[in-house]
């Protein structure tokens, strides 16, 4: 059910975002407590502001009322993915090269399932990170199909 909803919402929101030169990061349809939430995360170069979110929310809300793909009541939220934006598509990984990222894998690689470091490479099959252990730098290659979650990671220096 929720996969069908998210796919339908992606189809509905894509032309709206294209017209506004915005990028779809992710659509999420989840139940929290007794309430359902439809969350649409958008972005653009330099980040989105409250006006971008408001305009997308208004236009998407009209489309959702027309098509009515969701039978139960829900809350629509349109927002930025934030500083720790998820990496979903190949282009997200390519844009993140040179940045600090956090990656969690489905199974251990060299005994570890969580990695944080500088993304140094991505070729569609493998993600390469430079991690620092104490004072030593080490390169780790992670097969892309083993990546469970990936996101930008904020560092405080």
Chimera marker file (.cmm) of the C-alpha trace (Angstrom):
<marker_set name="trace">
<marker id="1" x="0.000" y="0.000" z="0.000" r="1" g="1" b="0" radius="0.5"/>
<marker id="2" x="2.587" y="2.595" z="1.042" r="1" g="1" b="0" radius="0.5"/>
<marker id="3" x="4.861" y="1.731" z="-1.941" r="1" g="1" b="0" radius="0.5"/>
<marker id="4" x="1.968" y="2.311" z="-4.346" r="1" g="1" b="0" radius="0.5"/>
<marker id="5" x="1.158" y="5.611" z="-2.598" r="1" g="1" b="0" radius="0.5"/>
<marker id="6" x="4.759" y="6.857" z="-2.764" r="1" g="1" b="0" radius="0.5"/>
<marker id="7" x="5.047" y="5.912" z="-6.462" r="1" g="1" b="0" radius="0.5"/>
<marker id="8" x="1.780" y="7.728" z="-7.274" r="1" g="1" b="0" radius="0.5"/>
<marker id="9" x="2.873" y="10.811" z="-5.315" r="1" g="1" b="0" radius="0.5"/>
<marker id="10" x="6.260" y="10.802" z="-7.110" r="1" g="1" b="0" radius="0.5"/>
<marker id="11" x="4.407" y="10.842" z="-10.455" r="1" g="1" b="0" radius="0.5"/>
<marker id="12" x="2.152" y="13.689" z="-9.293" r="1" g="1" b="0" radius="0.5"/>
<marker id="13" x="4.867" y="15.865" z="-7.741" r="1" g="1" b="0" radius="0.5"/>
<marker id="14" x="7.555" y="15.431" z="-10.433" r="1" g="1" b="0" radius="0.5"/>
<marker id="15" x="6.042" y="17.869" z="-12.994" r="1" g="1" b="0" radius="0.5"/>
<marker id="16" x="5.410" y="20.425" z="-10.225" r="1" g="1" b="0" radius="0.5"/>
<marker id="17" x="9.046" y="20.239" z="-9.102" r="1" g="1" b="0" radius="0.5"/>
<marker id="18" x="10.318" y="20.326" z="-12.681" r="1" g="1" b="0" radius="0.5"/>
<marker id="19" x="8.384" y="23.569" z="-13.337" r="1" g="1" b="0" radius="0.5"/>
<marker id="20" x="9.915" y="25.095" z="-10.202" r="1" g="1" b="0" radius="0.5"/>
<marker id="21" x="13.477" y="23.806" z="-10.888" r="1" g="1" b="0" radius="0.5"/>
<marker id="22" x="13.397" y="21.714" z="-7.731" r="1" g="1" b="0" radius="0.5"/>
<marker id="23" x="14.597" y="18.173" z="-7.115" r="1" g="1" b="0" radius="0.5"/>
<marker id="24" x="12.663" y="15.334" z="-5.483" r="1" g="1" b="0" radius="0.5"/>
<marker id="25" x="14.814" y="13.709" z="-2.806" r="1" g="1" b="0" radius="0.5"/>
<marker id="26" x="12.331" y="11.263" z="-1.295" r="1" g="1" b="0" radius="0.5"/>
<marker id="27" x="8.643" y="10.527" z="-0.705" r="1" g="1" b="0" radius="0.5"/>
<marker id="28" x="7.683" y="8.778" z="2.512" r="1" g="1" b="0" radius="0.5"/>
<marker id="29" x="4.249" y="7.503" z="3.584" r="1" g="1" b="0" radius="0.5"/>
<marker id="30" x="4.314" y="6.306" z="7.189" r="1" g="1" b="0" radius="0.5"/>
<marker id="31" x="2.035" y="5.710" z="10.149" r="1" g="1" b="0" radius="0.5"/>
<marker id="32" x="3.151" y="7.293" z="13.395" r="1" g="1" b="0" radius="0.5"/>
<marker id="33" x="0.880" y="6.529" z="16.320" r="1" g="1" b="0" radius="0.5"/>
<marker id="34" x="-2.671" y="6.769" z="14.976" r="1" g="1" b="0" radius="0.5"/>
<marker id="35" x="-1.837" y="9.270" z="12.217" r="1" g="1" b="0" radius="0.5"/>
<marker id="36" x="-0.576" y="8.800" z="8.667" r="1" g="1" b="0" radius="0.5"/>
<marker id="37" x="2.040" y="11.198" z="7.242" r="1" g="1" b="0" radius="0.5"/>
<marker id="38" x="2.873" y="11.828" z="3.604" r="1" g="1" b="0" radius="0.5"/>
<marker id="39" x="6.293" y="13.480" z="3.565" r="1" g="1" b="0" radius="0.5"/>
<marker id="40" x="7.838" y="14.932" z="0.436" r="1" g="1" b="0" radius="0.5"/>
<marker id="41" x="11.473" y="16.000" z="0.684" r="1" g="1" b="0" radius="0.5"/>
<marker id="42" x="12.654" y="18.517" z="-1.920" r="1" g="1" b="0" radius="0.5"/>
<marker id="43" x="15.900" y="20.329" z="-2.616" r="1" g="1" b="0" radius="0.5"/>
<marker id="44" x="17.730" y="22.628" z="-5.007" r="1" g="1" b="0" radius="0.5"/>
<marker id="45" x="21.210" y="24.048" z="-5.361" r="1" g="1" b="0" radius="0.5"/>
<marker id="46" x="21.664" y="26.334" z="-2.362" r="1" g="1" b="0" radius="0.5"/>
<marker id="47" x="18.756" y="24.710" z="-0.489" r="1" g="1" b="0" radius="0.5"/>
<marker id="48" x="15.011" y="25.248" z="-0.382" r="1" g="1" b="0" radius="0.5"/>
<marker id="49" x="13.164" y="27.799" z="1.713" r="1" g="1" b="0" radius="0.5"/>
<marker id="50" x="9.730" y="27.926" z="3.353" r="1" g="1" b="0" radius="0.5"/>
<marker id="51" x="8.204" y="29.552" z="0.249" r="1" g="1" b="0" radius="0.5"/>
<marker id="52" x="9.374" y="26.689" z="-1.998" r="1" g="1" b="0" radius="0.5"/>
<marker id="53" x="7.888" y="24.164" z="0.430" r="1" g="1" b="0" radius="0.5"/>
<marker id="54" x="4.627" y="26.109" z="0.708" r="1" g="1" b="0" radius="0.5"/>
<marker id="55" x="4.174" y="26.396" z="-3.064" r="1" g="1" b="0" radius="0.5"/>
<marker id="56" x="4.878" y="22.689" z="-3.632" r="1" g="1" b="0" radius="0.5"/>
<marker id="57" x="2.543" y="21.753" z="-0.772" r="1" g="1" b="0" radius="0.5"/>
<marker id="58" x="-0.271" y="23.869" z="-2.230" r="1" g="1" b="0" radius="0.5"/>
<marker id="59" x="0.115" y="22.547" z="-5.797" r="1" g="1" b="0" radius="0.5"/>
<marker id="60" x="0.576" y="18.925" z="-4.701" r="1" g="1" b="0" radius="0.5"/>
<marker id="61" x="-2.408" y="19.158" z="-2.364" r="1" g="1" b="0" radius="0.5"/>
<marker id="62" x="-4.611" y="20.199" z="-5.328" r="1" g="1" b="0" radius="0.5"/>
<marker id="63" x="-3.332" y="17.235" z="-7.391" r="1" g="1" b="0" radius="0.5"/>
<marker id="64" x="-3.880" y="14.815" z="-4.495" r="1" g="1" b="0" radius="0.5"/>
<marker id="65" x="-7.467" y="16.077" z="-4.097" r="1" g="1" b="0" radius="0.5"/>
<marker id="66" x="-8.090" y="15.474" z="-7.825" r="1" g="1" b="0" radius="0.5"/>
<marker id="67" x="-6.558" y="11.981" z="-8.000" r="1" g="1" b="0" radius="0.5"/>
<marker id="68" x="-7.362" y="10.932" z="-4.397" r="1" g="1" b="0" radius="0.5"/>
<marker id="69" x="-4.837" y="8.042" z="-4.193" r="1" g="1" b="0" radius="0.5"/>
<marker id="70" x="-4.938" y="7.775" z="-0.389" r="1" g="1" b="0" radius="0.5"/>
<marker id="71" x="-8.119" y="6.395" z="1.216" r="1" g="1" b="0" radius="0.5"/>
<marker id="72" x="-7.439" y="7.413" z="4.846" r="1" g="1" b="0" radius="0.5"/>
<marker id="73" x="-6.817" y="10.810" z="6.395" r="1" g="1" b="0" radius="0.5"/>
<marker id="74" x="-3.176" y="11.931" z="6.422" r="1" g="1" b="0" radius="0.5"/>
<marker id="75" x="-0.963" y="14.938" z="7.023" r="1" g="1" b="0" radius="0.5"/>
<marker id="76" x="1.013" y="16.315" z="4.058" r="1" g="1" b="0" radius="0.5"/>
<marker id="77" x="4.477" y="17.659" z="4.901" r="1" g="1" b="0" radius="0.5"/>
<marker id="78" x="6.790" y="19.186" z="2.295" r="1" g="1" b="0" radius="0.5"/>
<marker id="79" x="10.276" y="20.012" z="3.525" r="1" g="1" b="0" radius="0.5"/>
<marker id="80" x="14.003" y="20.078" z="2.949" r="1" g="1" b="0" radius="0.5"/>
<marker id="81" x="15.887" y="16.842" z="3.598" r="1" g="1" b="0" radius="0.5"/>
<marker id="82" x="18.119" y="18.817" z="5.974" r="1" g="1" b="0" radius="0.5"/>
<marker id="83" x="21.883" y="18.920" z="6.320" r="1" g="1" b="0" radius="0.5"/>
<marker id="84" x="22.118" y="15.138" z="6.620" r="1" g="1" b="0" radius="0.5"/>
<marker id="85" x="20.320" y="14.514" z="3.376" r="1" g="1" b="0" radius="0.5"/>
<marker id="86" x="19.897" y="10.856" z="2.350" r="1" g="1" b="0" radius="0.5"/>
<marker id="87" x="21.835" y="9.552" z="-0.651" r="1" g="1" b="0" radius="0.5"/>
<marker id="88" x="19.376" y="7.601" z="-2.809" r="1" g="1" b="0" radius="0.5"/>
<marker id="89" x="20.197" y="8.012" z="-6.488" r="1" g="1" b="0" radius="0.5"/>
<marker id="90" x="23.505" y="7.590" z="-8.323" r="1" g="1" b="0" radius="0.5"/>
<marker id="91" x="23.639" y="11.359" z="-8.866" r="1" g="1" b="0" radius="0.5"/>
<marker id="92" x="23.326" y="11.913" z="-5.075" r="1" g="1" b="0" radius="0.5"/>
<marker id="93" x="26.492" y="9.872" z="-4.561" r="1" g="1" b="0" radius="0.5"/>
<marker id="94" x="28.279" y="11.657" z="-7.414" r="1" g="1" b="0" radius="0.5"/>
<marker id="95" x="27.399" y="15.069" z="-5.938" r="1" g="1" b="0" radius="0.5"/>
<marker id="96" x="28.609" y="13.935" z="-2.511" r="1" g="1" b="0" radius="0.5"/>
<marker id="97" x="32.141" y="13.052" z="-3.639" r="1" g="1" b="0" radius="0.5"/>
<marker id="98" x="34.549" y="14.967" z="-1.414" r="1" g="1" b="0" radius="0.5"/>
<marker id="99" x="31.975" y="15.280" z="1.378" r="1" g="1" b="0" radius="0.5"/>
<marker id="100" x="31.643" y="13.490" z="4.701" r="1" g="1" b="0" radius="0.5"/>
<marker id="101" x="29.088" y="10.660" z="4.560" r="1" g="1" b="0" radius="0.5"/>
<marker id="102" x="27.663" y="7.977" z="6.837" r="1" g="1" b="0" radius="0.5"/>
<marker id="103" x="26.961" y="4.528" z="5.372" r="1" g="1" b="0" radius="0.5"/>
<marker id="104" x="25.279" y="1.550" z="7.005" r="1" g="1" b="0" radius="0.5"/>
<marker id="105" x="25.514" y="-1.844" z="5.271" r="1" g="1" b="0" radius="0.5"/>
<marker id="106" x="23.232" y="-4.877" z="5.212" r="1" g="1" b="0" radius="0.5"/>
<marker id="107" x="26.090" y="-7.134" z="6.290" r="1" g="1" b="0" radius="0.5"/>
<marker id="108" x="29.536" y="-6.597" z="7.819" r="1" g="1" b="0" radius="0.5"/>
<marker id="109" x="32.459" y="-5.555" z="5.626" r="1" g="1" b="0" radius="0.5"/>
<marker id="110" x="35.802" y="-6.202" z="7.337" r="1" g="1" b="0" radius="0.5"/>
<marker id="111" x="33.818" y="-6.763" z="10.537" r="1" g="1" b="0" radius="0.5"/>
<marker id="112" x="31.992" y="-3.395" z="10.397" r="1" g="1" b="0" radius="0.5"/>
<marker id="113" x="28.458" y="-2.390" z="9.345" r="1" g="1" b="0" radius="0.5"/>
<marker id="114" x="28.747" y="1.383" z="9.883" r="1" g="1" b="0" radius="0.5"/>
<marker id="115" x="31.219" y="3.693" z="8.184" r="1" g="1" b="0" radius="0.5"/>
<marker id="116" x="31.767" y="7.432" z="8.271" r="1" g="1" b="0" radius="0.5"/>
<marker id="117" x="34.325" y="9.249" z="6.178" r="1" g="1" b="0" radius="0.5"/>
<marker id="118" x="35.005" y="11.235" z="3.030" r="1" g="1" b="0" radius="0.5"/>
<marker id="119" x="33.344" y="9.827" z="-0.073" r="1" g="1" b="0" radius="0.5"/>
<marker id="120" x="36.211" y="9.589" z="-2.549" r="1" g="1" b="0" radius="0.5"/>
<marker id="121" x="34.605" y="7.600" z="-5.328" r="1" g="1" b="0" radius="0.5"/>
<marker id="122" x="31.446" y="6.052" z="-6.755" r="1" g="1" b="0" radius="0.5"/>
<marker id="123" x="31.212" y="4.084" z="-9.985" r="1" g="1" b="0" radius="0.5"/>
<marker id="124" x="27.700" y="2.642" z="-9.719" r="1" g="1" b="0" radius="0.5"/>
<marker id="125" x="28.992" y="-0.677" z="-8.349" r="1" g="1" b="0" radius="0.5"/>
<marker id="126" x="31.193" y="0.432" z="-5.485" r="1" g="1" b="0" radius="0.5"/>
<marker id="127" x="31.344" y="3.260" z="-2.958" r="1" g="1" b="0" radius="0.5"/>
<marker id="128" x="34.832" y="4.284" z="-1.814" r="1" g="1" b="0" radius="0.5"/>
<marker id="129" x="35.395" y="6.084" z="1.485" r="1" g="1" b="0" radius="0.5"/>
<marker id="130" x="38.462" y="7.436" z="3.191" r="1" g="1" b="0" radius="0.5"/>
<marker id="131" x="37.984" y="6.851" z="6.898" r="1" g="1" b="0" radius="0.5"/>
<marker id="132" x="40.194" y="7.935" z="9.780" r="1" g="1" b="0" radius="0.5"/>
<marker id="133" x="40.892" y="5.495" z="12.593" r="1" g="1" b="0" radius="0.5"/>
<marker id="134" x="42.642" y="7.382" z="15.385" r="1" g="1" b="0" radius="0.5"/>
<marker id="135" x="45.283" y="9.192" z="13.286" r="1" g="1" b="0" radius="0.5"/>
<marker id="136" x="45.531" y="6.787" z="10.340" r="1" g="1" b="0" radius="0.5"/>
<marker id="137" x="43.654" y="7.169" z="7.097" r="1" g="1" b="0" radius="0.5"/>
<marker id="138" x="42.282" y="4.034" z="5.470" r="1" g="1" b="0" radius="0.5"/>
<marker id="139" x="40.406" y="3.492" z="2.188" r="1" g="1" b="0" radius="0.5"/>
<marker id="140" x="37.316" y="1.289" z="2.335" r="1" g="1" b="0" radius="0.5"/>
<marker id="141" x="35.446" y="-0.038" z="-0.692" r="1" g="1" b="0" radius="0.5"/>
<marker id="142" x="31.811" y="-0.992" z="-0.166" r="1" g="1" b="0" radius="0.5"/>
<marker id="143" x="29.841" y="-2.908" z="-2.815" r="1" g="1" b="0" radius="0.5"/>
<marker id="144" x="26.862" y="-0.700" z="-3.709" r="1" g="1" b="0" radius="0.5"/>
<marker id="145" x="24.321" y="-3.539" z="-3.351" r="1" g="1" b="0" radius="0.5"/>
<marker id="146" x="25.362" y="-3.920" z="0.310" r="1" g="1" b="0" radius="0.5"/>
<marker id="147" x="24.509" y="-0.292" z="1.196" r="1" g="1" b="0" radius="0.5"/>
<marker id="148" x="21.397" y="-0.275" z="3.394" r="1" g="1" b="0" radius="0.5"/>
<marker id="149" x="21.411" y="3.475" z="4.140" r="1" g="1" b="0" radius="0.5"/>
<marker id="150" x="23.590" y="6.390" z="3.178" r="1" g="1" b="0" radius="0.5"/>
<marker id="151" x="23.438" y="10.082" z="4.010" r="1" g="1" b="0" radius="0.5"/>
<marker id="152" x="25.574" y="13.176" z="4.244" r="1" g="1" b="0" radius="0.5"/>
<marker id="153" x="27.118" y="13.478" z="7.715" r="1" g="1" b="0" radius="0.5"/>
<marker id="154" x="27.598" y="16.798" z="9.438" r="1" g="1" b="0" radius="0.5"/>
<marker id="155" x="30.963" y="17.213" z="11.152" r="1" g="1" b="0" radius="0.5"/>
<marker id="156" x="31.824" y="19.651" z="13.879" r="1" g="1" b="0" radius="0.5"/>
<marker id="157" x="35.410" y="20.787" z="13.851" r="1" g="1" b="0" radius="0.5"/>
<link id1="1" id2="2" r="1" g="1" b="0" radius="0.2"/>
<link id1="2" id2="3" r="1" g="1" b="0" radius="0.2"/>
<link id1="3" id2="4" r="1" g="1" b="0" radius="0.2"/>
<link id1="4" id2="5" r="1" g="1" b="0" radius="0.2"/>
<link id1="5" id2="6" r="1" g="1" b="0" radius="0.2"/>
<link id1="6" id2="7" r="1" g="1" b="0" radius="0.2"/>
<link id1="7" id2="8" r="1" g="1" b="0" radius="0.2"/>
<link id1="8" id2="9" r="1" g="1" b="0" radius="0.2"/>
<link id1="9" id2="10" r="1" g="1" b="0" radius="0.2"/>
<link id1="10" id2="11" r="1" g="1" b="0" radius="0.2"/>
<link id1="11" id2="12" r="1" g="1" b="0" radius="0.2"/>
<link id1="12" id2="13" r="1" g="1" b="0" radius="0.2"/>
<link id1="13" id2="14" r="1" g="1" b="0" radius="0.2"/>
<link id1="14" id2="15" r="1" g="1" b="0" radius="0.2"/>
<link id1="15" id2="16" r="1" g="1" b="0" radius="0.2"/>
<link id1="16" id2="17" r="1" g="1" b="0" radius="0.2"/>
<link id1="17" id2="18" r="1" g="1" b="0" radius="0.2"/>
<link id1="18" id2="19" r="1" g="1" b="0" radius="0.2"/>
<link id1="19" id2="20" r="1" g="1" b="0" radius="0.2"/>
<link id1="20" id2="21" r="1" g="1" b="0" radius="0.2"/>
<link id1="21" id2="22" r="1" g="1" b="0" radius="0.2"/>
<link id1="22" id2="23" r="1" g="1" b="0" radius="0.2"/>
<link id1="23" id2="24" r="1" g="1" b="0" radius="0.2"/>
<link id1="24" id2="25" r="1" g="1" b="0" radius="0.2"/>
<link id1="25" id2="26" r="1" g="1" b="0" radius="0.2"/>
<link id1="26" id2="27" r="1" g="1" b="0" radius="0.2"/>
<link id1="27" id2="28" r="1" g="1" b="0" radius="0.2"/>
<link id1="28" id2="29" r="1" g="1" b="0" radius="0.2"/>
<link id1="29" id2="30" r="1" g="1" b="0" radius="0.2"/>
<link id1="30" id2="31" r="1" g="1" b="0" radius="0.2"/>
<link id1="31" id2="32" r="1" g="1" b="0" radius="0.2"/>
<link id1="32" id2="33" r="1" g="1" b="0" radius="0.2"/>
<link id1="33" id2="34" r="1" g="1" b="0" radius="0.2"/>
<link id1="34" id2="35" r="1" g="1" b="0" radius="0.2"/>
<link id1="35" id2="36" r="1" g="1" b="0" radius="0.2"/>
<link id1="36" id2="37" r="1" g="1" b="0" radius="0.2"/>
<link id1="37" id2="38" r="1" g="1" b="0" radius="0.2"/>
<link id1="38" id2="39" r="1" g="1" b="0" radius="0.2"/>
<link id1="39" id2="40" r="1" g="1" b="0" radius="0.2"/>
<link id1="40" id2="41" r="1" g="1" b="0" radius="0.2"/>
<link id1="41" id2="42" r="1" g="1" b="0" radius="0.2"/>
<link id1="42" id2="43" r="1" g="1" b="0" radius="0.2"/>
<link id1="43" id2="44" r="1" g="1" b="0" radius="0.2"/>
<link id1="44" id2="45" r="1" g="1" b="0" radius="0.2"/>
<link id1="45" id2="46" r="1" g="1" b="0" radius="0.2"/>
<link id1="46" id2="47" r="1" g="1" b="0" radius="0.2"/>
<link id1="47" id2="48" r="1" g="1" b="0" radius="0.2"/>
<link id1="48" id2="49" r="1" g="1" b="0" radius="0.2"/>
<link id1="49" id2="50" r="1" g="1" b="0" radius="0.2"/>
<link id1="50" id2="51" r="1" g="1" b="0" radius="0.2"/>
<link id1="51" id2="52" r="1" g="1" b="0" radius="0.2"/>
<link id1="52" id2="53" r="1" g="1" b="0" radius="0.2"/>
<link id1="53" id2="54" r="1" g="1" b="0" radius="0.2"/>
<link id1="54" id2="55" r="1" g="1" b="0" radius="0.2"/>
<link id1="55" id2="56" r="1" g="1" b="0" radius="0.2"/>
<link id1="56" id2="57" r="1" g="1" b="0" radius="0.2"/>
<link id1="57" id2="58" r="1" g="1" b="0" radius="0.2"/>
<link id1="58" id2="59" r="1" g="1" b="0" radius="0.2"/>
<link id1="59" id2="60" r="1" g="1" b="0" radius="0.2"/>
<link id1="60" id2="61" r="1" g="1" b="0" radius="0.2"/>
<link id1="61" id2="62" r="1" g="1" b="0" radius="0.2"/>
<link id1="62" id2="63" r="1" g="1" b="0" radius="0.2"/>
<link id1="63" id2="64" r="1" g="1" b="0" radius="0.2"/>
<link id1="64" id2="65" r="1" g="1" b="0" radius="0.2"/>
<link id1="65" id2="66" r="1" g="1" b="0" radius="0.2"/>
<link id1="66" id2="67" r="1" g="1" b="0" radius="0.2"/>
<link id1="67" id2="68" r="1" g="1" b="0" radius="0.2"/>
<link id1="68" id2="69" r="1" g="1" b="0" radius="0.2"/>
<link id1="69" id2="70" r="1" g="1" b="0" radius="0.2"/>
<link id1="70" id2="71" r="1" g="1" b="0" radius="0.2"/>
<link id1="71" id2="72" r="1" g="1" b="0" radius="0.2"/>
<link id1="72" id2="73" r="1" g="1" b="0" radius="0.2"/>
<link id1="73" id2="74" r="1" g="1" b="0" radius="0.2"/>
<link id1="74" id2="75" r="1" g="1" b="0" radius="0.2"/>
<link id1="75" id2="76" r="1" g="1" b="0" radius="0.2"/>
<link id1="76" id2="77" r="1" g="1" b="0" radius="0.2"/>
<link id1="77" id2="78" r="1" g="1" b="0" radius="0.2"/>
<link id1="78" id2="79" r="1" g="1" b="0" radius="0.2"/>
<link id1="79" id2="80" r="1" g="1" b="0" radius="0.2"/>
<link id1="80" id2="81" r="1" g="1" b="0" radius="0.2"/>
<link id1="81" id2="82" r="1" g="1" b="0" radius="0.2"/>
<link id1="82" id2="83" r="1" g="1" b="0" radius="0.2"/>
<link id1="83" id2="84" r="1" g="1" b="0" radius="0.2"/>
<link id1="84" id2="85" r="1" g="1" b="0" radius="0.2"/>
<link id1="85" id2="86" r="1" g="1" b="0" radius="0.2"/>
<link id1="86" id2="87" r="1" g="1" b="0" radius="0.2"/>
<link id1="87" id2="88" r="1" g="1" b="0" radius="0.2"/>
<link id1="88" id2="89" r="1" g="1" b="0" radius="0.2"/>
<link id1="89" id2="90" r="1" g="1" b="0" radius="0.2"/>
<link id1="90" id2="91" r="1" g="1" b="0" radius="0.2"/>
<link id1="91" id2="92" r="1" g="1" b="0" radius="0.2"/>
<link id1="92" id2="93" r="1" g="1" b="0" radius="0.2"/>
<link id1="93" id2="94" r="1" g="1" b="0" radius="0.2"/>
<link id1="94" id2="95" r="1" g="1" b="0" radius="0.2"/>
<link id1="95" id2="96" r="1" g="1" b="0" radius="0.2"/>
<link id1="96" id2="97" r="1" g="1" b="0" radius="0.2"/>
<link id1="97" id2="98" r="1" g="1" b="0" radius="0.2"/>
<link id1="98" id2="99" r="1" g="1" b="0" radius="0.2"/>
<link id1="99" id2="100" r="1" g="1" b="0" radius="0.2"/>
<link id1="100" id2="101" r="1" g="1" b="0" radius="0.2"/>
<link id1="101" id2="102" r="1" g="1" b="0" radius="0.2"/>
<link id1="102" id2="103" r="1" g="1" b="0" radius="0.2"/>
<link id1="103" id2="104" r="1" g="1" b="0" radius="0.2"/>
<link id1="104" id2="105" r="1" g="1" b="0" radius="0.2"/>
<link id1="105" id2="106" r="1" g="1" b="0" radius="0.2"/>
<link id1="106" id2="107" r="1" g="1" b="0" radius="0.2"/>
<link id1="107" id2="108" r="1" g="1" b="0" radius="0.2"/>
<link id1="108" id2="109" r="1" g="1" b="0" radius="0.2"/>
<link id1="109" id2="110" r="1" g="1" b="0" radius="0.2"/>
<link id1="110" id2="111" r="1" g="1" b="0" radius="0.2"/>
<link id1="111" id2="112" r="1" g="1" b="0" radius="0.2"/>
<link id1="112" id2="113" r="1" g="1" b="0" radius="0.2"/>
<link id1="113" id2="114" r="1" g="1" b="0" radius="0.2"/>
<link id1="114" id2="115" r="1" g="1" b="0" radius="0.2"/>
<link id1="115" id2="116" r="1" g="1" b="0" radius="0.2"/>
<link id1="116" id2="117" r="1" g="1" b="0" radius="0.2"/>
<link id1="117" id2="118" r="1" g="1" b="0" radius="0.2"/>
<link id1="118" id2="119" r="1" g="1" b="0" radius="0.2"/>
<link id1="119" id2="120" r="1" g="1" b="0" radius="0.2"/>
<link id1="120" id2="121" r="1" g="1" b="0" radius="0.2"/>
<link id1="121" id2="122" r="1" g="1" b="0" radius="0.2"/>
<link id1="122" id2="123" r="1" g="1" b="0" radius="0.2"/>
<link id1="123" id2="124" r="1" g="1" b="0" radius="0.2"/>
<link id1="124" id2="125" r="1" g="1" b="0" radius="0.2"/>
<link id1="125" id2="126" r="1" g="1" b="0" radius="0.2"/>
<link id1="126" id2="127" r="1" g="1" b="0" radius="0.2"/>
<link id1="127" id2="128" r="1" g="1" b="0" radius="0.2"/>
<link id1="128" id2="129" r="1" g="1" b="0" radius="0.2"/>
<link id1="129" id2="130" r="1" g="1" b="0" radius="0.2"/>
<link id1="130" id2="131" r="1" g="1" b="0" radius="0.2"/>
<link id1="131" id2="132" r="1" g="1" b="0" radius="0.2"/>
<link id1="132" id2="133" r="1" g="1" b="0" radius="0.2"/>
<link id1="133" id2="134" r="1" g="1" b="0" radius="0.2"/>
<link id1="134" id2="135" r="1" g="1" b="0" radius="0.2"/>
<link id1="135" id2="136" r="1" g="1" b="0" radius="0.2"/>
<link id1="136" id2="137" r="1" g="1" b="0" radius="0.2"/>
<link id1="137" id2="138" r="1" g="1" b="0" radius="0.2"/>
<link id1="138" id2="139" r="1" g="1" b="0" radius="0.2"/>
<link id1="139" id2="140" r="1" g="1" b="0" radius="0.2"/>
<link id1="140" id2="141" r="1" g="1" b="0" radius="0.2"/>
<link id1="141" id2="142" r="1" g="1" b="0" radius="0.2"/>
<link id1="142" id2="143" r="1" g="1" b="0" radius="0.2"/>
<link id1="143" id2="144" r="1" g="1" b="0" radius="0.2"/>
<link id1="144" id2="145" r="1" g="1" b="0" radius="0.2"/>
<link id1="145" id2="146" r="1" g="1" b="0" radius="0.2"/>
<link id1="146" id2="147" r="1" g="1" b="0" radius="0.2"/>
<link id1="147" id2="148" r="1" g="1" b="0" radius="0.2"/>
<link id1="148" id2="149" r="1" g="1" b="0" radius="0.2"/>
<link id1="149" id2="150" r="1" g="1" b="0" radius="0.2"/>
<link id1="150" id2="151" r="1" g="1" b="0" radius="0.2"/>
<link id1="151" id2="152" r="1" g="1" b="0" radius="0.2"/>
<link id1="152" id2="153" r="1" g="1" b="0" radius="0.2"/>
<link id1="153" id2="154" r="1" g="1" b="0" radius="0.2"/>
<link id1="154" id2="155" r="1" g="1" b="0" radius="0.2"/>
<link id1="155" id2="156" r="1" g="1" b="0" radius="0.2"/>
<link id1="156" id2="157" r="1" g="1" b="0" radius="0.2"/>
</marker_set>
